[in-house]
């Protein structure tokens, strides 16, 4: 059984890494970040859903392999 305190530490660590990675592109290249979002705004709902589903599946696979 996983300790609750340990679980919260792992969750906060993961959130910290997520924010670090999410902040890199706008910090290093704001123009590229704007261009990326302009392109994303042009995608259809189906394309965005597919990207979201792909991210969910990859994220779940990473978590399953990391905690296996």
C-alpha positions as CSV (number, residue, x, y, z in Angstrom):
1,X,0.0,0.0,0.0
2,X,1.3,3.5,-0.9
3,X,1.7,6.0,1.9
4,X,-0.7,9.0,1.5
5,X,2.1,11.5,2.1
6,X,4.3,9.8,-0.5
7,X,1.4,10.0,-3.0
8,X,1.0,13.7,-2.5
9,X,4.7,14.2,-2.9
10,X,4.7,12.3,-6.2
11,X,1.7,14.3,-7.4
12,X,3.3,17.6,-6.6
13,X,6.6,16.5,-8.2
14,X,4.7,15.5,-11.4
15,X,2.8,18.8,-11.4
16,X,6.1,20.7,-11.0
17,X,7.6,18.9,-14.0
18,X,4.5,19.6,-16.0
19,X,4.6,23.3,-15.3
20,X,8.3,23.4,-16.0
21,X,7.9,21.8,-19.4
22,X,4.8,23.9,-20.2
23,X,6.7,27.1,-19.4
24,X,9.8,26.4,-21.5
25,X,8.4,27.2,-25.0
26,X,6.7,30.5,-24.1
27,X,9.8,31.6,-22.1
28,X,12.4,30.6,-24.8
29,X,10.4,31.4,-27.9
30,X,7.1,33.4,-27.4
31,X,6.7,33.9,-31.2
32,X,6.8,30.1,-31.8
33,X,4.4,29.6,-28.9
34,X,1.9,32.0,-30.5
35,X,2.3,30.4,-33.9
36,X,1.6,27.0,-32.3
37,X,-1.6,28.2,-30.7
38,X,-2.7,29.9,-33.9
39,X,-2.3,26.6,-35.7
40,X,-4.1,24.7,-32.9
41,X,-7.0,27.2,-33.1
42,X,-7.5,26.2,-36.8
43,X,-7.9,22.5,-36.0
44,X,-11.4,20.9,-36.1
45,X,-13.0,19.6,-32.9
46,X,-12.3,16.0,-34.1
47,X,-8.6,16.7,-34.6
48,X,-8.4,18.3,-31.1
49,X,-10.2,15.4,-29.6
50,X,-7.8,13.0,-31.3
51,X,-4.8,14.9,-29.9
52,X,-6.3,14.9,-26.5
53,X,-7.0,11.2,-26.6
54,X,-3.5,10.5,-27.8
55,X,-2.1,12.5,-24.9
56,X,-4.3,10.6,-22.5
57,X,-3.2,7.2,-23.8
58,X,0.5,8.2,-23.8
59,X,0.2,9.6,-20.3
60,X,-1.5,6.5,-19.0
61,X,1.1,4.3,-20.6
62,X,3.9,6.3,-19.0
63,X,2.3,6.1,-15.6
64,X,1.6,2.4,-15.9
65,X,5.3,1.7,-16.9
66,X,6.6,4.1,-14.2
67,X,4.6,2.4,-11.4
68,X,5.0,-1.2,-12.6
